[in-house]
Amino acid sequence: MKKAFSVIFLICLLTIILFPFFVKAAEPLVPCTNNCGISDFFTMLDRIYSFIVIDIAGPLAVISLIIGGICMLVSAGNPGLMGLGKKIIYAAIIGLVLALGSYAIINFILAALKGS
């Protein structure tokens, strides 16, 4: 009974967290319909990359941080589980820093190529 409640709670929590990402369809991927220029191509690349980094990598890093913290909390003195929690947290932080750093570099390059 307790395990079933935990699974249902986790599914509800993930649904609440991920729901805004499924509904984010107001902004089209291709910004133009006729006479598309190179600026529209770079805008499309920016939208794709921002979706990957902000909408996918960010929440996955947060979920990884939570999982690592839970592993550390439930370790109860088990050094193996404590080490696993630390590894998960370090990997999540490094991955998030790399994703946001690459996002900053790509935005800088696209802004320079667009001329804005």
Buried (B, 14 or more C-beta within 10 A) or exposed (E): EEEEEEEEEEEEEEEEEEEEEEEEEEEEEEBEEEEEEEBBBBBBBBBEBBBEBBBEBBBBBEBBBBBBBEBBEEBEEEEEBBEBBBEBBEBBBEBBEEBBEBBEEBBEEBEEEBEE
